[in-house]
Amino acid sequence: MQAALALIGEDLKLVELQFRKDLQSEVPLIRKVGEYVLSSGGKRIRPALLLLGARLCNYSGPRSVPLASVIEFIHTATLLHDDVVDNAHLRRGNASANTLWGNEASVLVGDFLFSKSFSLMVADGDLNILRVLAGATTTIAEGEVLQLICTSDLEMTEERYVEVIESKTAILISAACRAGAILGTSTPQQEEALARFGMNLGIAFQLMDDTLDYIASEEQFGKSIGHDLEEGKITLPLIRTLALCNGDERADIAHIVEKELFDPADFARVLRYVQQYGGIEYTINAARRRITQGKEELACFPDTPVKDALTQLADYTVSRTR
C-alpha cells in the first residue's frame, strides 16, 4: 500500500473527514454506529482505487474525494448487513456493530448509509457515475441472495462460486475503478480496462479472504477463523477439496457442514482435508492469476507513478495477512 499512500495519502485523509461529515444526522445512533465501523480500521482499498483511477486518467478536481467517500459508505453498509446475515461477532478485530447495538440497529444504519449514498451521488450530478454505482449496489444485493441460495451446497462449482464473488465483492471494486476513469479523460477502451482491472483485483481479494479464513490467526485476520465454514459457505479451498477427495471424506465434510452446532474439532478436521488436497495453494494460485490478468489490463495506460501504485496495490492483495 505504500506506493499508493505516497500519492493519495492526503486525499484518503480527506475521505475520512468527508465520511464523518456525510454521517451527520439528527439521530445520534446513526453517527455512533457509522463512526464506530469507520474508526475500526479497514484498508480503504475501494476509495484508494477510485482516487488512483481518477489520477491515472488525469483528473485533479474536487469531486474525487466525495465520490471516494460514497464508495466507502456503500462498502460500510454492506459490512453492517453482512455481519447480521452471518451472525458475526468480530469485524476488523473488534466487536461487530450488531454485537454492540443489535441486529436491528445494524440493518437500519446500513439502510441509512445506502440511502445517503444515493443522495450524495445525485448531488455529484454525473449520471454515468450514478448509473455505475447504482448498478453495483443492485448487483451486490443479488450476490448476497445468490450466496444465501448456495449455502451448504456441496455441488457448488468453481465457476458458480466466481459468479457469486463477482457479484458480492468484486463489483464494487470494479465500480470504484470505473468511476475514477469516468471522472478523468479516459477513452472508452481505458474505462473498460480499468473496470476489468478492478474486477480481477476484487476476485483475487475475495479468494485470499477464503484462504485466510482457514489459515490466518484471528488476531491477524480481525474476524473469527472458520466462520465461513460454520455458516455453510462453500468457498474455493473447499470446492477444490471436494473435487478431489474420496466418497468417505466427502461424506464426512458434508456431515460437518450440515451440523447445527459447530466446534473447533470440526473445523480442524475439514482443514486437514483442505491441506491434504492442496485447496489453499490452489486458491492462492487462482488469486495470483487474477492479479496477473488485472495488471495486463493496465497496458493501455502510459507508465507513470500512478500506474506503478496500482500494480503494487494489486500485488498487495495476494500478499496480505488480513
N, C-alpha and C positions, 0 to 999 in steps of 0.2 A: 504493500500500500504506500510505501514511502515516496515513490516517484509521483504518484497521484497527489499525495498530500502536499508535496513541494509545489505543485502547480495550483491546486484548488483548495488548499487548507483554509485560507481566509474565507473563501466563498462557503465552505462547509460550516464554518463558524456562523456565518450569516444565515445559513439554512436553519441552524439550531434556533437562532433568535427569531427567525420568521415563523418557525413551527410554534414556538411559545406564543408569539403574537396572535397567530391564527387560532390558537386554542381558547382565546378569550370567550367567555360565556357567562351568563348570569347564574348558571347552575354550577356551584363550586365543585361538585363531584366530577364533572366533565374535565375540568382543568387538572384536578388532583390525579385522576386516573391517567389522563393523557401525558402529563408531565412525569408521572412515575414510570410509565413504559419508555418514554423518551430518555429519561436520565439513567435507565438501567443498562445503557450501553447499546451495542449494535454496531455493525461495521459500516453502515451508511453507504453500502455499495451502490444502491439504486440511485440516490441523489448524486453520488460521485460520477456515475456513468452518464447521467443527463448533463452535468456540468462539463465533463470531458468531451462528450459527444458534441455539445454546442461549440466548445473551443476548437475541436478538430475541424468543424465546419465554419470556422472564422466568426463566430458570434461572440460579442463582448458587451452586450447591452444589459439592461436591468431586469429582464424577465426570467433569466435562468434560475436565479436563487428562489423566487416564489414558486416556480414550477417544480424545482427540485424538492421543495418543502411539500408540495402536493403529492409527489411520488412517495415521500416518507409517510404522509398522512394515510394514503391508501394502504401502504405496507403495514403500518401500525394497526389499522382497522382489521386487516386480515389476521394479524397475530392475536388480537383480542378475541376474535371469533374462533380461530383455530384452537386456542387454549381451552375454550369452553367445549368445543366438539370433542377434543382429545382428552378432556379431563386432566389437563396438565397442571402440575404443581410448581414447576420451575420454568423460568424464562430468563435466559442470559445470566444464570447463576443466582437469580433472586426469586423470591416467591412470585408466582404469576399473579396478574391482576385479579383473576377470578378467585384465586385462593384468598386474597385480602378483602375484596369487596363483593364477591359473589358472582355467579354466572349472569344474573340479571343486569347488574351494572356493567359488566364487561361487554355483553352483547349490545346494550343501549349506547354506551360510549363509542363502541365500534361503529354503530349506525350513525352517530353524530359525525364521526371522522369521515365516513364515506360521503355523507350529505354535504359536509363542509368542503370536501374535496371538489365536488361538482360546482359549488358556489364560487370557489377560487378559480376553477378552470373557466367558468363563464366570465368572471371578472378579467381574466387574461385576454379573452376575446378572440383567440385563434381557433377557428372551427376545426382545422386539421388536427391540432393537438387535442382538442376536446374529443374529436372522433376517436383518436388513437387511445386515449386514456379511458374513455367510456367503454370502448370495445374491450380493453384489457380487464376492466373490473367485471364486465359480464362474463368473460372467459374464465376469470378466477373463480367466480361463483359456480360456473359449470364444472370446473375442475374439482372443486370441493365435493360437489354432488357425485361426480364420477368416482372419486376416491371412496366415498361412502358406499357406493354400489359395489365396489370391488373389495370391500373389507373381507378378510379371511378367505379370499378366493385363491385357492392353491393352483388354479388353472390359469392364473394371470401370466400373460406372455410379456416378453421384454418390450415388444412393440406397443402393446396396450399400456404398459407402465410408462413408457416415454410419452405417450399421449396424455396421461394423467399429469405428469410433471411439467410438460409443456404448458398445459392449461393452468395448473395450480401455482407454479412457481416461476417458470421461465418467462411467461408472457409479460409480466410487469417489468422485468429486467430488459426485455426486448423493447417494450414500450418506452422505457426511460431513454434508451439509446436512440430510438426513432424520434422521440420528442426533441432531443438535443439536435438531431440532424435538421428537423423542421425549423427550429429556431435559427439555424445558420444558413449558409449559402450552398447547401448540398445539392447535387444533382439527384434525380430520381434513382440512379444506379447507386450512388453513395448512401442515400437514405435506406434503401433496401439492404445494402451491405451492412450498415450499422445495426439494423434491426436483426439480421441473421447472426451477426456477431453476438448481440445480446441474448438471442435465443440459445445459441450454443453455450455461452457462458452460464446462462441460467440453468440449463440442463445439467451441466457439469457441477454447478454449485449444489444442486439437489442430490446428485449422485454421491458427492463427497459427504453430504449430510447423512446419506444412507449408510455409508461405511462408518462414520463417526458414531452413529447410534449403536453400532456393535463394538467398536474398539477404543473409543476415546474414554478418558476419565470424566466423571461427572463434573469435576472442578474445571477441567479444560472446556468441556462442551457447553456448560452453562445450562443444561437441562438433563433430565433423567435418561440414563443409558438403558437401552432395551425397550423404550416406551413405544416405539413403532410396532414392535412385535407384540407387545402387550395389548395394543389397540387393534391388532389384526391387520396391520398394514404390511402387505407383501411387497417389499422393496427389492431392488435388483440383486443384492447379495444373496437373498433367499430364493429369488426366482432362478438364479443360476444354479444354486444348490439343488433345488427341486428338479431341475432338468437333468442332473447328473446322478442323484442318489438312487439307491435301490428301493424296492417296494416297502420293505420293513422300515427303513429310515424315513421314507415319505409318510408312512402311517404314523410314525412317532411324532414327526413335525406337525402333522395335521391334528393329532391329539392335543399337542401343546397350544397350537394356535386357537383351537376351539374352546380351551378351558376358560371358565369364568374367573377363576382365581389363579393368578399367575405369580410364581415365586422365582427367586434368583436361580434356583437349580434348573428350572425350565429354560431360562434364558441361556445358562451355561451350556446346556445340552444342545440347543439349537446353534449356539456359537461354535461348538466343536464341529458340527456338521458343515457350517459355513466355512470354517477354516480348512476342514478336510477337503472340500471340493473347490477351494480357491475362489469363493464368492467375493471376498474383499478385494483380492488382486484383480479379478475380472471387472469389478465395478470401478476401481481406480483407473484401470486402463481405458475403460469406456469414457470416463470423465476426461482423461488426457486427450483422447481422440477428438472429443468435442472442443476442447480448448485449441487444439491444432487447427481444426476446421474454422473455428471462430477467428483466429488470428489471420488465417488466409483471406478472410473476408475484408480485412483492412488494406489489402494490396492496392485498392483503387485510390487510397489516400497517400499524399506525399509523406516522406519520412520527416517527422517532427518530434519534439519532446512530448507533445500530447499523445501522439500515436504510440510512442515508446511507453508512456504511462499506462495506456490502455492495454498493451500487450503484457506489461508487468502485472497489472491488476488481474488479467486473465490467468496468468501463471500462479498468482497468489491463491486463486480459487482452488487449485488442486494441491496446494502445499499447506493449507491452513489446518490447524488442530482444533478449531472451534467454529 
